[in-house]
Amino acid sequence: MEENPPTRQPNRRTDLLGVHSLDHFSLTVPDLAQAESFYRTFGLATADQGSALGLYTDGHPHRWGSLTEGPAKKLRHLSFGVYADDLPRFERRLERLGVPRLAPPPGADGDGLWFHDCDGLLIELRDAQKSSPDEKSRTHMPVSPPGVRCAPLRDETTEVRPRRLQHVLIFTRDVNRVVEFYARTLGLRLSDQAGDVAFMHGVHGSDHHLLAFAGSDRPGFHHCSWDVSSVHEVGLGAMQMADQGFHAGWGLGRHVLGSNYFHYVRDPWGSYSEYSAAMDYIPCDMDWTARQHQPENGFFLWGPEPPKDFAVNGESDQWA
Ligand SMILES: [Fe+2]
């Protein structure tokens, strides 16, 4: 068995085997130049990496996303970071569970473990630095003393630059089945569930969710979410995108499950990038109690009604 006696290490549950981070996501998109324009306007840094476009945030060496060109937008794989000495333990776990190992896809770097999830989505486990936060993200509410204007003039505002990837939400054919799969294989834990939407966190200190699922008739990518420092930045980010023609989306609002303030911007392929602030945090030494909620009670606390097509999965079910 993989359970060990608990010992204390910062941001590591040595009594549990689980991934520590969502390392990166990989998408194909129909036009890399269009992708570069969208994500740069969003406030990310991009880098040409051969045939791929890497997504970065300022002051952070980590690559959060990798995009390649293809006939349509499609989620190619999700990669999760694990502690180096856990990799062989994961290998044994996958073998014991009868999850077949796969060869790395063409162009993949590293010596990760590759396999399919229960929907056929390609998953990698790799030895990586922990890129999920070790503490709750610091957020602030800009205020000024009496007699001083707090808000900058429009032409004095600085560009919103997200700090890191916070989470990804993907579509799945069966939410309960996929939650069970990711718990059993990756050691993720259910944080909360509302109808056919479920949120999972890592056991080594994690945001309320680093991965979320929504029910659909096929797999697909719904959104990536990026941490910013304030509700002010969530709103400014929305304006930053609208000023460049990216008006469509949903927000400003506040989610219930995760508690984050949000604004989603629709990307050129019908999925979304989310500005997110003040997400709940689940410390490494805490066992969060997962709860089931009514969908109407757990989706959002306040904000405009979401667009009618917000939860539409526009992705083809062909994984090739
Ligand atoms: Fe989100």
Boltz pocket constraint, residues with backbone or C-beta under 6 A from the ligand:
constraints:
  - pocket:
      binder: B
      contacts: [[A, 167], [A, 169], [A, 223], [A, 225], [A, 274]]
      max_distance: 6.0
